[in-house]
């Protein structure tokens, strides 16, 4: 009975999930996430791990979450947003652009230079807000409802007032798949 299991039966324990200080640089966060996301075997990434990293405060409490999209949006911001956002992210004001003052801005930076520069951003400045938590003893059905209601894919799991782990939408998918696999 997969969906009768509790959240704690399906969650990824905190000890098995990547964390970083909210005061770390984006570079530090990327390297930590890459280490848990990839099983590097002969220099290829098999995408075996997590797609987010937890940002922790100085007391060890969850402060926010970083996902691939927020990381890439920060490292290469001109690929996201409207025209004004792209100019702004590249360090160009619209007045500056309209004055045709090329060469005095950062738009000349190539991908390597832009990523290296933007990797100095602090995690606290770009981390996503935590949009809900769930208790370890809650049902998987309650977790499913919370994930869909909050439009999230990762749900921090609390036990005795402390962060205990993370429940992912993929963990819930696998629970549903087990139901279909069960013989009547």
N, C-alpha and C positions, 0 to 999 in steps of 0.2 A: 504494500500500500504506500506508494511513493509520496502522494500528496498528503498522507496522514503523518508523515515525518515532520519533525520540528526543524526550524531554521538552523539550529545548532548542528543538526545532522548533515546538512548540506553546505554550510558556509565554509569559506576558506579561512582558517584560523589566522589571526593577526601575525603570528610568527612566520607564516608562509606567504605574507603579502608584502610588497615593497612599500617602504615609507621613507619620507625625507622631511627634514625640518622645513617649516614654512619660510625660514630665513636663508635656506640654501639657494644657490643659483639655479637657473633653468638647466644649465649644463650638468650640474650634479644630479638633478632629477632625471634628466634624459638618460644619463649613464646608469643610474640605479634601475630605471624602468627597463632599459634595454637588457640589462643583466637578468631580470626576472622574466622578460617577455620572450627572449630568445634562448634556445638551446643551441649554442654555437658549435656546430659540428662541421668541420672542414669549411669554415668561413661562410656558412649559409645559416639563415635564421629559419627555424622550423615553426615559429609562432606558437610556442607551447605555453606561454605564460599569460600574465594579466595585461590588460590594455589601459589600466589606470594606475596611478600611484597616489598614496595617501599623504597629505601634508599634515604634519603634526606641530603643535605648539610647544613652547618651552616646558610645559608640564606633562607632555606626552599625550595630550588630548587631541582628537581629530579637529583640525582647523579648516580643511578643505580637501578637494580632490583635483587632480590633474589628469586629463585624458589626452589622447593623441591629437584631437582637433584643437584643443586650446594650446597645446605645445607648438604644433605646426603654424597656427595662426599667429603666435608670438614670434617664432623664429623667422617666418617669411610672411609678414603681415600684409604685404601688398596683394597677395592672392585672395584675400578675403575682404568682404565689405564693398561699399559703393565707392565711387570715384573720390569723394572727399576723404573717406577713411583711408583709402590707399595712399593718397598724397600725404595725409597727416602721418601715417605710419612710416612713410619714407622720409619724414622730416621736412616736408614741403608744405608751405601754406598755399592756399588757392591764389592769393595775391602774388606770392612769389612765383608760382607756376605761370600765372597770366602775364607777369612781367618778363617771362622768358629768360630767367636767370639760370640757365643750365650751368652745370659745373660747380655751383656753390651749394649743392644739396647732396644727399646720400644716395640718390637714385642710380648713381654710377656703380655702386657696389655690386659685385657679382654674388652668386648664391653663397659661396664659401665665406666671403667677407661679411655678408649680411647675417648669416647664421652665427658666426663667431661673435659678432657684435651683440646680437640680440640674446645670445645665450647667457649674458651677464645679468639679465632681468632676474629679480627675486621671485621665488615661487609665490610668496604672499601677494604679489601684485597681479597675478594672473590665475590663481587657483579658483576653482569653481566652488560655489556655495554648496554646503551639504543640504540636500533637499529630502530630509527624512532619514530616520533610523528605525530599526526594529529590534525587539527583544529576542534573545536567543531561544526562548521557549515558545515563541509565536509559531503559528502554523505556516506551512508553505503557501496555503491559500491566502492568508493575510499578507504575506510577502508579495505574492503576485499582484494583489490589489494595490498595494502601496507602490510597487514599481510602475504599474500602468497609470495610477492616479498622478504620480509625481513626474512621469515621463523621464525615467532614469533607467540605467542599466546596471548600476551597482548600488547596493543598499548596505550601509554600515550596520553591523550587528552589535548590540549592547548587551552586557551581562553584568549585573550588580553595579550599574552606573558607569561601567568602563567599556571601552571599545574592545570587542572580543574577536571580530573578524569582519568579513565582507561576504554578502550573498550576491551573486551575479545573475543576470537574466539567463545566462547559459546554464547555471546550476539548476534553475527552475525548468528550463527546457529539457534537460536530461531527466529530471524527475517525471515530467510528462511523458517522455519517450519510454521510460520504464513501465508506466501504466499501459501503454500500448503493447509493450513486449510481454506483459503478464498474460498467462493462459487462464481462461475462465474455468 
